[in-house]
């Protein structure tokens, strides 16, 4: 982080014109979280290699279409958030909260689709104890779902902040930071979607 | 190109890549399973890179942060594909 801070200040001789997006601290969290998930991804791929037949069989139980819908929802919510952050950083925060509200709806849609999917799987007697594939599936997508819920709380907070009459640079930076967290949630799902739903 | 247009085009590209990887996922035959997995993981990591560079604005970040991010994308891709190829029952 010292390295980041040293080169992160805008206009320094080390990296002129470049600045750390959002608060510096968010990057410690984001990169740390991404590393933990990278270990999850690797563990999954290792177990898949060891029990390929079982993983291929259980993978067929998942609905690729539901995973695809959720991917589109998160990618679209990310676009709405980045458009809102661009407005906020450009000093045009007036219409930004509606964009964040749209992102919030997409995020809520993700939770609904996941609930439908899990309900279907539970009805088919698939759960955390239904073999290695489903243990990984419910554990990793469950941990990711927690991130989505935290992200929804963050987006709700941003709406409140943006709608306040008084809007300072500090609040603009808070929006940028919240946006980075939401993009991380999106980014982690992109890999989870590929590993659980697409790779046979 | 305006920033709004750029991120919107990135979003269109992300959706196209999602659809492309969906097709590879559906079409991958038993004999081409490893090739299919490498393509799918490759597309996923490309999407991760696009989200990082354009949505999280890592492209404009200090070089150290950009290097960490690019390194992450590359390492995760190599490790996942290597595990897919070399780990056998």
Interface residues (C-beta under 8 A of the other chain):
Chain A: X3 X4 X7 X8 X14 X15 X18 X19 X20 X21 X27 X30 X31 X34 X35 X38 X41 X42 X45 X46 X48 X49 X50 X51 X52 X53 X64 X68 X71 X72 X75 X76 X78 X79 X81 X82 X83 X86 X179 X180 X183 X184 X186 X187 X190 X191 X193 X194 X195 X197 X198 X199 X200
Chain B: X3 X4 X7 X8 X11 X14 X15 X18 X21 X22 X24 X25 X26 X28 X33 X36 X37 X40 X41 X43 X44 X45 X47 X48 X51 X52 X54 X55 X56 X57 X58 X60 X61 X62 X63 X64 X65 X68 X69 X72 X75 X76 X79 X80 X83 X84 X86 X87 X88 X89
